Amino acid sequence: FKTPYSEEVASFIYKGEMDDEKEISWKPIEKNNKNDLTMIEERFEIKLHTSIDDYFNSYWFADLDGFIGNHYIRLEPVLPNIELDSFESNLE
């Protein structure tokens, strides 16, 4: 898998060198730390399903998207140092 390189992302998820298009390979890595989603729940006055907690606390991974049959699927990346930024932005 390749993703655009970002200096904001902790480098341990990256594998190899950046190519001419400024993309770099990455590999999913099991998370050994957990994000507490309580602050997000309080900020937006919502209760997140436990599957959301599992999603953001299982693996580090970059862009994943593709088709399953006729349906386009895009998974929200979980990147070290910026793992919840995009999720919070989407909630707003």
SVG drawing of the C-alpha trace seen along z (x, -y; Angstrom):
<svg xmlns="http://www.w3.org/2000/svg" viewBox="-25 -21 39 29">
<polyline fill="none" stroke="black" stroke-width="0.4" points="0.0,0.0 1.1,-3.6 0.0,-6.9 1.1,-10.5 4.1,-11.1 3.4,-13.4 6.0,-14.7 3.2,-14.9 2.8,-11.2 5.2,-9.1 7.6,-7.4 7.3,-3.9 4.2,-3.2 6.2,-4.0 8.2,-1.3 10.9,-2.1 11.6,-5.4 9.3,-8.1 8.8,-7.8 8.9,-10.6 5.2,-11.4 5.9,-11.9 4.1,-8.7 5.5,-6.0 4.7,-2.4 3.2,-1.7 2.2,1.4 -0.6,1.9 0.8,2.1 -1.1,3.3 -1.5,0.5 -0.1,0.8 -1.6,-2.4 -5.3,-3.3 -7.1,-6.5 -9.7,-7.6 -12.7,-8.8 -14.5,-10.2 -13.4,-13.8 -14.9,-13.5 -18.2,-12.1 -18.4,-15.0 -17.5,-17.6 -20.2,-16.4 -22.6,-15.2 -22.8,-11.8 -22.2,-8.2 -20.0,-6.3 -20.7,-2.6 -18.0,-0.3 -17.1,0.7 -15.8,-2.9 -13.5,-2.5 -12.3,0.8 -11.7,-0.7 -9.5,-3.5 -7.7,-1.3 -6.7,1.8 -4.2,0.9 -2.3,-2.0 -3.0,-2.2 -3.1,-4.7 -5.5,-5.2 -7.6,-2.1 -10.2,-2.2 -11.7,-0.2 -14.8,1.5 -16.7,4.3 -19.1,5.2 -20.6,2.0 -20.0,0.2 -17.0,-2.1 -15.6,-1.8 -13.1,-4.2 -11.8,-3.5 -10.8,-6.4 -7.0,-6.3 -5.6,-5.8 -2.2,-7.4 0.2,-7.9 0.2,-11.6 -2.9,-12.5 -5.2,-9.5 -8.4,-11.3 -8.0,-14.7 -9.8,-13.6 -12.5,-11.8 -13.2,-14.9 -13.3,-17.1 -15.8,-14.7 -18.0,-14.8 -18.2,-18.6"/>
</svg>
